[in-house]
Amino acid sequence: MAQEDVEREFAELVNMQPKELERWLETDASKSVGQKDGNGESKGHASGRRILSIKRKKKAELTDEDRAHMRRVVGYIKRHLAQRPEGDPKESNWRYSLMNWGHDPCKDDG
C-alpha cells in the first residue's frame, strides 16, 4: 500500500479527535484492556499515546517511524473491525481496544 493511501486510511479510521483520545486514555477502562508490556502498559494504550503525537504534527514533520506506526494502526483497526462481536459493543473490551488505537466503532453506528 502506498504511503498516501496509508495516510488517507489513517485519517479516515482514526475517528477520535486528539482531545477525545487524550481523555479516553486517562480512563480506567482504557488501561484495563490489551496485552501488557513489561511496564504494565498495553500495546494499544502506548499506541494511543503515539497516535496523539502523530495527529498533532504537520504532515511535513512526520518521521519514517510515524509513518510505520500509521501503517500498523490502519492494519490493527481493519483487523479488529472484522471481529465485531454480537450485540451492543458499547461497553465491550473490543470497543475499548479499538478506542485505544483511536477508533470508536460506536461513531460508525450512527
Stockholm file with secondary structure:
# STOCKHOLM 1.0

chainA/1-110         MAQEDVEREFAELVNMQPKELERWLETDASKSVGQKDGNGESKGHASGRRILSIKRKKKAELTDEDRAHMRRVVGYIKRHLAQRPEGDPKESNWRYSLMNWGHDPCKDDG
#=GR chainA/1-110 SS CCHHHHHHHHHHHCCSCHHHHHHHHTSHHHHHSSCBCTTSCBHHHHHHHHHHHHHTSCGGGCCHHHHHHHHHHHHHHHHHHTTCCSSCCTTCHHHHHHHHTTCCGGGTTC
#=GC SS_cons         CCHHHHHHHHHHHCCSCHHHHHHHHTSHHHHHSSCBCTTSCBHHHHHHHHHHHHHTSCGGGCCHHHHHHHHHHHHHHHHHHTTCCSSCCTTCHHHHHHHHTTCCGGGTTC
//
